[in-house]
Amino acid sequence: MFKAILHHRAASGSDCSGLCCTKIEDFGVKAGNLEIFSHVNLHIHCGQLTAVIGPNGAGKSTLLKAILGEMPHTGKLHYIDAKGKHTGNPVIGYVPQYLRFDVSSPTSVMDIFMACLSKRPVWFFSGDRLRPRILEQLARVKAEHLIDRRLGALSGGELQRVLLALALDPLPDLLLLDEPVSGVDRNGRELFYEIVSELRAKEDMAILLISHDLGLVAKHADQVVLMDKGVLVSGTPETVFADERTRQVFGMPDAPDPGKGGLA
């Protein structure tokens, strides 16, 4: 069940044109007669970090659930790789805002990886064979030293980096991050964003991030989408943060300063 949270296969669709990309076309979600959002169109290229911002209740997390196929929705999702060979069914990695678990449990980081990487119960086999693979994935997120740490003993930032490492095995075509560092201290947030930026560059990965950290979004994102029941404005961070609609939503007197990693 935990493994299903971290990796999904999206529904098949027709190809995008051009380079490696994920195309979200005319997505909409309703809950009964209540429209959560409608007419959402996003085009996410590989090697790009796209940040979705907006007020609470704008439909941001619901959008990710729709992409994952966990909520009924209208519209289609299309994927094509750079060579046009792997199309229609992207591998999707997902990092939730938080993980509910018993903090008193003796479960270690190694245990949770073994549970996700094997179909057999972890107590039926030794983890020696998987340990190098797990260390390699944890090293991607600067967390290899946590492999034997108990989950309940991790800080918020450490736990989110472990969840990110899990979402990277197998390496996804599209990585979804749902406010992954909410409640994490400033140093932890900055480290997480730096790691995500490195992944984008090294793995040529398409990343869709929901965040309220406007300064860090301004610093790291390639594309920003302001969402409130639909897409209000999208473009470069400079374009979106200079837009009057963004200023009205967030009550911003000035645009975030990418150099400071915070609001100006």
Secondary structure, DSSP 8 states (H G I E B T S, - for coil): -HHHHHEEE-------SSSSEEEEEEEEEEETTEEEEEEEEEEEETT-EEEEE--TTSSHHHHHHHHTTSS--EEEEEEE-TTS-SBS--EEEEE-S-----TT---BHHHHHHHHH-SS-GGGS-STTTHHHHHHHHHHTT-GGGTTSBGGGS-HHHHHHHHHHHHTSS--SEEEEESTTTT--HHHHHHHHHHHHHHHHHH--EEEEE-S-HHHHHHH-SEEEEESSSEEEEE-HHHHHHSHHHHHHHT-SS-EETTTTEE-
